[in-house]
Amino acid sequence: MELEQIEKNFGIRIARNGTWFHEDGPIRRIELVKLFAMSLSRLDNGEYWLVTPTERGRIIVDDVPFVAVEMTVEGVGEEQVLMFRTNLDEWVEAGPDHPIWIEDFPQTGESIPYIEVREGLAARILRSVYYEMVDRCVPQGPTGEEAGVGIWSHKHFFMLSGPLGA
């Protein structure tokens, strides 16, 4: 017998700082949040859903579901590997499968860095972690592309600002 998936309103919201709320109260059990995070997905239309074998429900995400709270680096130059720890203790290595990018928000004047954690799910890179990245930036780009300021990880160059002089 196949179970029909029931759609529910879970009353869950993820705040910009990575705190998960249920009906306006913070979820304090980190193990429960980690369990929910494993069931999290994002649709092509940008909606976030918790999906289990028997039920699914839309949740509200203020920005992105995770926050990169720590960075470690192994190696140097093109060989270096940047590793980011999320607020849920998940480690992600920046590279072609986990890109880093910057989004500019003209209405606020902010430029916010992100890294993809899983398909369609990103982490906002905490400002202090971003400053650590900036300390490792180099004013160059891959051969054949306009030079800019960026950072290497897993032999992939992530442009963090436009062409030099722009």
NUSEDO-756646 format. One record per residue: residue number from 1; residue in one letter; x, y, z of N, C-alpha, C in turn. Coordinates in Angstrom, 1 decimal. Example, Ala and Ser with C-alpha at 12.3 -4.5 7.8 and 13.67 -1.06 7.14 Angstrom:
2
LOKE;n;res;n_xx;n_yy;n_zz;ca_xx;ca_yy;ca_zz;c_xx;c_yy;c_zz
LOKE;1;A;13.2;-5.7;7.8;12.3;-4.5;7.8;13.2;-3.3;7.8
LOKE;2;S;12.8;-2.2;7.1;13.7;-1.1;7.1;12.9;0.0;7.9
//
This chain:
166
LOKE;n;res;n_xx;n_yy;n_zz;ca_xx;ca_yy;ca_zz;c_xx;c_yy;c_zz
LOKE;1;M;0.8;-1.2;0.0;0.0;0.0;0.0;0.9;1.2;0.0
LOKE;2;E;0.6;2.2;-0.9;1.4;3.4;-1.0;0.7;4.5;-0.1
LOKE;3;L;1.5;5.2;0.7;1.0;6.2;1.5;0.9;7.5;0.7
LOKE;4;E;-0.3;8.2;0.8;-0.4;9.4;0.1;0.3;10.5;1.0
LOKE;5;Q;1.0;11.4;0.3;1.7;12.4;1.0;0.7;13.6;1.3
LOKE;6;I;0.7;13.9;2.6;-0.3;14.9;3.1;0.5;16.3;3.2
LOKE;7;E;-0.1;17.3;2.6;0.5;18.7;2.7;0.0;19.4;3.9
LOKE;8;K;0.9;19.9;4.7;0.6;20.6;5.9;1.2;22.0;6.0
LOKE;9;N;0.7;22.8;6.9;1.4;24.0;7.2;2.1;23.8;8.5
LOKE;10;F;3.4;23.7;8.5;4.2;23.4;9.7;4.4;24.6;10.6
LOKE;11;G;4.1;25.8;10.2;4.3;27.0;11.0;5.8;27.2;11.4
LOKE;12;I;6.7;26.8;10.5;8.1;27.0;10.7;8.7;28.1;9.9
LOKE;13;R;9.6;28.9;10.5;10.3;30.0;9.8;11.7;29.9;10.2
LOKE;14;I;12.6;30.2;9.2;14.1;30.3;9.5;14.4;31.7;9.3
LOKE;15;A;14.9;32.3;10.4;15.3;33.7;10.4;16.6;33.9;9.7
LOKE;16;R;16.9;35.1;9.4;18.1;35.5;8.6;19.4;35.0;9.4
LOKE;17;N;19.3;35.0;10.7;20.5;34.6;11.5;20.6;33.1;11.6
LOKE;18;G;19.7;32.3;11.0;19.8;30.8;11.0;18.9;30.2;12.1
LOKE;19;T;18.3;31.0;13.0;17.4;30.4;14.0;16.1;29.9;13.4
LOKE;20;W;15.8;28.7;13.8;14.5;28.1;13.4;13.5;28.4;14.4
LOKE;21;F;12.3;28.8;13.9;11.2;29.1;14.8;10.0;28.2;14.5
LOKE;22;H;9.2;27.8;15.5;7.9;27.1;15.3;6.9;27.9;16.0
LOKE;23;E;5.9;28.4;15.2;4.9;29.3;15.7;5.4;30.4;16.6
LOKE;24;D;6.4;31.1;16.1;7.0;32.3;16.7;7.9;32.0;17.9
LOKE;25;G;8.1;30.8;18.3;9.0;30.4;19.4;10.2;29.7;18.8
LOKE;26;P;11.5;30.1;19.2;12.6;29.4;18.7;12.6;27.9;19.0
LOKE;27;I;13.1;27.1;18.1;13.3;25.7;18.3;14.6;25.5;19.0
LOKE;28;R;14.6;25.1;20.2;15.9;25.1;21.0;16.7;23.8;20.9
LOKE;29;R;16.0;22.7;20.5;16.7;21.4;20.4;17.4;21.3;19.0
LOKE;30;I;18.7;21.5;19.0;19.5;21.5;17.8;19.4;20.2;17.0
LOKE;31;E;19.2;19.1;17.8;19.1;17.8;17.1;17.8;17.8;16.2
LOKE;32;L;16.7;18.4;16.7;15.5;18.5;16.0;15.7;19.4;14.7
LOKE;33;V;16.3;20.5;14.9;16.6;21.4;13.8;17.4;20.7;12.7
LOKE;34;K;18.4;19.9;13.1;19.3;19.2;12.2;18.4;18.1;11.4
LOKE;35;L;17.5;17.5;12.1;16.6;16.5;11.5;15.7;17.2;10.5
LOKE;36;F;15.1;18.3;10.8;14.3;19.1;9.9;15.2;19.5;8.7
LOKE;37;A;16.4;20.0;8.9;17.3;20.4;7.8;17.6;19.3;6.8
LOKE;38;M;17.6;18.1;7.3;17.9;17.0;6.3;16.7;16.8;5.4
LOKE;39;S;15.5;17.2;5.8;14.3;17.1;5.0;13.9;18.3;4.2
LOKE;40;L;14.8;19.3;4.2;14.6;20.6;3.6;14.9;20.5;2.1
LOKE;41;S;14.1;21.1;1.3;14.3;21.3;-0.1;13.8;22.6;-0.6
LOKE;42;R;14.3;23.0;-1.7;13.9;24.3;-2.3;13.4;24.0;-3.8
LOKE;43;L;12.2;24.5;-4.1;11.6;24.3;-5.4;12.2;25.3;-6.4
LOKE;44;D;12.0;25.1;-7.7;12.5;26.0;-8.7;11.9;27.4;-8.5
LOKE;45;N;10.7;27.5;-8.0;10.1;28.8;-7.8;10.5;29.5;-6.5
LOKE;46;G;11.5;28.9;-5.8;12.1;29.6;-4.6;11.5;29.2;-3.3
LOKE;47;E;10.4;28.5;-3.3;9.7;28.1;-2.1;10.5;27.0;-1.4
LOKE;48;Y;10.5;27.0;-0.1;11.2;26.0;0.8;10.1;25.1;1.3
LOKE;49;W;10.5;23.8;1.4;9.6;22.8;1.8;10.3;21.8;2.7
LOKE;50;L;9.6;21.3;3.8;10.1;20.1;4.5;9.3;18.9;3.9
LOKE;51;V;10.0;17.9;3.5;9.4;16.8;2.8;9.8;15.5;3.5
LOKE;52;T;8.8;14.7;4.0;9.0;13.4;4.6;8.3;12.4;3.8
LOKE;53;P;8.5;11.1;4.0;7.8;10.1;3.2;6.2;10.2;3.3
LOKE;54;T;5.7;10.8;4.4;4.3;10.8;4.6;3.6;12.2;4.6
LOKE;55;E;4.4;13.3;4.7;3.9;14.6;4.7;4.9;15.6;4.2
LOKE;56;R;4.4;16.7;3.8;5.2;17.8;3.3;4.6;19.1;3.7
LOKE;57;G;5.4;20.1;3.9;4.8;21.5;4.2;5.8;22.6;3.8
LOKE;58;R;5.2;23.7;3.4;5.9;24.9;3.1;6.4;25.5;4.4
LOKE;59;I;7.6;26.1;4.3;8.1;26.9;5.5;8.6;28.2;4.9
LOKE;60;I;8.8;29.1;5.8;9.2;30.5;5.5;10.7;30.6;5.8
LOKE;61;V;11.5;31.1;4.8;12.9;31.3;5.0;13.2;32.8;4.7
LOKE;62;D;13.6;33.5;5.7;13.8;35.0;5.5;14.9;35.3;4.5
LOKE;63;D;16.0;34.5;4.5;17.1;34.8;3.5;17.4;33.4;2.9
LOKE;64;V;18.3;32.7;3.5;18.7;31.3;3.1;18.6;30.5;4.4
LOKE;65;P;18.6;29.1;4.3;18.4;28.3;5.5;19.6;28.2;6.4
LOKE;66;F;20.8;28.5;5.9;22.0;28.2;6.8;22.8;29.5;6.8
LOKE;67;V;23.7;29.5;7.8;24.7;30.5;8.0;26.1;29.9;8.1
LOKE;68;A;27.1;30.3;7.3;28.4;29.8;7.4;29.1;30.6;8.5
LOKE;69;V;29.4;29.9;9.6;29.9;30.6;10.9;31.4;30.5;11.1
LOKE;70;E;32.0;29.6;10.3;33.5;29.4;10.5;34.1;29.0;9.2
LOKE;71;M;35.4;29.3;9.0;36.1;28.9;7.8;37.5;28.4;8.2
LOKE;72;T;37.9;27.3;7.6;39.2;26.9;7.7;39.8;26.7;6.3
LOKE;73;V;41.1;26.8;6.2;41.8;26.8;4.9;43.0;25.8;5.0
LOKE;74;E;43.1;25.0;4.0;44.2;24.1;3.8;44.9;24.4;2.5
LOKE;75;G;46.2;24.4;2.5;46.9;24.7;1.3;47.0;26.2;1.0
LOKE;76;V;47.6;26.6;-0.2;47.8;28.0;-0.6;47.5;28.1;-2.1
LOKE;77;G;47.3;29.3;-2.5;47.1;29.6;-3.9;46.0;28.8;-4.5
LOKE;78;E;46.2;28.4;-5.8;45.2;27.7;-6.5;44.9;26.3;-5.9
LOKE;79;E;45.8;25.8;-5.1;45.7;24.5;-4.4;44.9;24.6;-3.1
LOKE;80;Q;44.6;25.8;-2.6;44.0;25.9;-1.3;42.5;25.4;-1.4
LOKE;81;V;42.1;24.9;-0.2;40.7;24.5;-0.1;40.1;25.2;1.1
LOKE;82;L;39.0;25.9;0.8;38.2;26.6;1.8;37.1;25.7;2.3
LOKE;83;M;37.0;25.5;3.6;36.0;24.7;4.3;35.2;25.6;5.2
LOKE;84;F;33.9;25.5;5.1;33.0;26.3;5.8;32.1;25.4;6.7
LOKE;85;R;31.9;25.8;8.0;31.1;25.1;8.9;29.8;26.0;9.0
LOKE;86;T;28.6;25.3;8.9;27.4;26.0;9.0;26.9;26.0;10.5
LOKE;87;N;25.9;26.8;10.7;25.3;26.9;12.1;24.8;25.6;12.6
LOKE;88;L;24.6;24.6;11.7;24.2;23.2;12.1;25.3;22.2;12.1
LOKE;89;D;26.6;22.7;12.1;27.8;21.9;12.2;28.0;21.0;11.0
LOKE;90;E;27.5;21.4;9.8;27.8;20.8;8.5;28.9;21.5;7.9
LOKE;91;W;29.9;20.7;7.4;31.1;21.2;6.7;30.9;21.1;5.2
LOKE;92;V;31.3;22.2;4.6;31.2;22.3;3.1;32.5;22.8;2.5
LOKE;93;E;33.0;22.1;1.5;34.2;22.6;0.9;33.9;23.4;-0.4
LOKE;94;A;34.3;24.6;-0.4;34.0;25.5;-1.6;34.7;24.9;-2.8
LOKE;95;G;34.0;24.8;-3.9;34.5;24.3;-5.2;33.5;24.3;-6.2
LOKE;96;P;33.7;23.7;-7.4;32.7;23.7;-8.4;31.3;23.2;-8.0
LOKE;97;D;31.2;22.2;-7.1;29.9;21.7;-6.6;29.3;22.5;-5.5
LOKE;98;H;30.1;23.4;-4.9;29.7;24.3;-3.8;30.2;25.7;-4.0
LOKE;99;P;29.6;26.4;-5.0;30.2;27.7;-5.4;29.9;28.8;-4.3
LOKE;100;I;30.8;29.8;-4.4;30.7;31.0;-3.6;30.2;32.1;-4.5
LOKE;101;W;29.3;32.9;-4.1;28.9;34.1;-4.9;28.5;35.2;-4.0
LOKE;102;I;28.5;36.4;-4.6;28.1;37.6;-3.9;26.8;38.1;-4.6
LOKE;103;E;25.8;38.5;-3.7;24.6;39.2;-4.3;24.6;40.6;-3.7
LOKE;104;D;24.3;41.5;-4.6;24.2;42.9;-4.3;22.8;43.3;-4.1
LOKE;105;F;22.5;44.0;-3.1;21.1;44.5;-2.8;21.1;46.0;-2.8
LOKE;106;P;20.8;46.6;-4.0;20.9;48.1;-4.1;20.1;48.8;-3.1
LOKE;107;Q;18.9;48.3;-2.7;18.0;49.0;-1.8;18.6;49.2;-0.4
LOKE;108;T;19.5;48.3;0.0;20.2;48.4;1.3;21.7;48.8;1.2
LOKE;109;G;22.2;48.6;-0.1;23.6;48.9;-0.2;24.5;47.7;0.2
LOKE;110;E;23.9;46.6;0.5;24.7;45.5;1.0;25.1;44.6;-0.1
LOKE;111;S;26.3;44.0;0.0;26.8;42.9;-0.8;27.0;41.7;0.1
LOKE;112;I;26.2;40.7;-0.1;26.2;39.5;0.8;26.8;38.3;0.1
LOKE;113;P;27.7;37.7;0.8;28.3;36.4;0.3;27.6;35.2;0.7
LOKE;114;Y;27.5;34.2;-0.2;26.8;33.0;0.0;27.7;31.8;-0.5
LOKE;115;I;27.4;30.6;0.0;27.9;29.4;-0.5;26.8;28.3;-0.6
LOKE;116;E;26.8;27.5;-1.7;25.8;26.5;-1.8;26.2;25.3;-0.9
LOKE;117;V;25.3;24.9;-0.1;25.5;23.8;0.8;25.1;22.5;0.2
LOKE;118;R;23.9;22.5;-0.3;23.3;21.3;-1.0;22.5;21.9;-2.2
LOKE;119;E;22.1;21.1;-3.1;21.4;21.6;-4.3;20.2;22.5;-3.9
LOKE;120;G;20.3;23.7;-4.3;19.3;24.7;-4.0;19.3;25.3;-2.6
LOKE;121;L;20.2;24.8;-1.8;20.2;25.3;-0.4;21.5;26.0;-0.1
LOKE;122;A;21.5;27.2;0.3;22.7;28.0;0.5;22.8;28.4;2.0
LOKE;123;A;24.1;28.9;2.3;24.4;29.5;3.5;24.9;30.9;3.3
LOKE;124;R;24.4;31.8;4.1;24.9;33.2;4.0;26.2;33.2;4.8
LOKE;125;I;27.3;33.7;4.2;28.6;33.7;4.9;28.6;34.8;5.9
LOKE;126;L;28.8;34.5;7.2;28.8;35.5;8.2;29.9;36.6;7.9
LOKE;127;R;29.6;37.8;8.2;30.4;38.9;7.9;31.9;38.7;8.4
LOKE;128;S;32.1;38.2;9.6;33.4;38.0;10.1;34.2;37.0;9.3
LOKE;129;V;33.4;35.9;8.8;34.0;34.9;8.0;34.4;35.5;6.6
LOKE;130;Y;33.5;36.3;6.1;33.7;36.9;4.8;35.0;37.8;4.9
LOKE;131;Y;35.2;38.5;6.0;36.5;39.3;6.1;37.7;38.4;6.1
LOKE;132;E;37.6;37.2;6.7;38.7;36.2;6.6;39.0;35.8;5.2
LOKE;133;M;37.9;35.7;4.4;38.1;35.3;3.0;38.7;36.5;2.3
LOKE;134;V;38.3;37.7;2.5;38.9;38.9;1.9;40.4;39.0;2.1
LOKE;135;D;40.8;38.6;3.3;42.3;38.6;3.6;43.0;37.7;2.7
LOKE;136;R;42.4;36.7;2.1;43.0;35.7;1.3;42.8;36.0;-0.2
LOKE;137;C;42.1;37.0;-0.5;41.8;37.3;-1.9;43.0;37.7;-2.7
LOKE;138;V;43.0;37.5;-4.0;44.0;37.8;-4.9;43.5;38.6;-6.1
LOKE;139;P;44.3;39.5;-6.6;43.8;40.4;-7.7;44.1;39.7;-9.1
LOKE;140;Q;43.4;38.6;-9.3;43.6;37.9;-10.6;42.4;37.1;-10.9
LOKE;141;G;42.4;36.5;-12.1;41.3;35.6;-12.5;41.9;34.5;-13.3
LOKE;142;P;41.1;33.5;-13.7;41.6;32.5;-14.6;42.0;33.0;-15.9
LOKE;143;T;42.9;32.4;-16.6;43.4;32.8;-17.9;42.2;33.0;-18.8
LOKE;144;G;42.2;34.1;-19.6;41.2;34.3;-20.6;40.0;35.1;-20.0
LOKE;145;E;40.0;35.4;-18.7;38.8;36.1;-18.2;39.4;37.5;-17.7
LOKE;146;E;38.5;38.4;-17.5;38.9;39.7;-17.0;39.3;39.5;-15.5
LOKE;147;A;40.4;40.3;-15.2;40.9;40.2;-13.8;40.0;40.9;-12.9
LOKE;148;G;39.9;40.3;-11.7;39.1;40.9;-10.6;39.7;40.5;-9.3
LOKE;149;V;39.0;40.6;-8.2;39.5;40.2;-6.9;38.6;39.0;-6.5
LOKE;150;G;39.3;37.9;-6.2;38.6;36.7;-5.8;39.5;35.8;-5.0
LOKE;151;I;39.0;34.6;-4.9;39.7;33.6;-4.0;39.6;32.2;-4.7
LOKE;152;W;40.6;31.4;-4.4;40.7;30.1;-5.0;40.3;29.0;-4.0
LOKE;153;S;39.6;28.0;-4.5;39.3;26.8;-3.6;39.1;25.6;-4.6
LOKE;154;H;39.8;24.5;-4.4;39.7;23.3;-5.2;40.0;23.7;-6.7
LOKE;155;K;41.0;24.5;-6.9;41.4;24.9;-8.2;40.4;25.7;-9.0
LOKE;156;H;39.4;26.3;-8.3;38.3;27.0;-8.9;38.4;28.5;-8.4
LOKE;157;F;38.4;29.5;-9.2;38.5;30.8;-8.8;37.1;31.4;-8.7
LOKE;158;F;36.8;32.0;-7.5;35.5;32.6;-7.2;35.7;34.1;-7.2
LOKE;159;M;35.1;34.8;-8.2;35.2;36.2;-8.3;34.3;36.9;-7.2
LOKE;160;L;35.0;37.7;-6.4;34.2;38.4;-5.3;33.9;39.9;-5.7
LOKE;161;S;34.7;40.4;-6.7;34.4;41.7;-7.1;34.7;41.8;-8.6
LOKE;162;G;34.1;42.8;-9.3;34.3;42.9;-10.7;35.7;43.2;-11.2
LOKE;163;P;35.8;43.5;-12.5;37.2;43.8;-13.0;37.9;44.9;-12.3
LOKE;164;L;39.2;44.7;-12.1;40.0;45.7;-11.4;39.8;47.1;-12.1
LOKE;165;G;39.6;48.1;-11.3;39.4;49.4;-11.8;38.0;49.7;-12.1
LOKE;166;A;37.1;48.8;-12.0;35.7;49.0;-12.3;34.9;49.6;-11.1
//
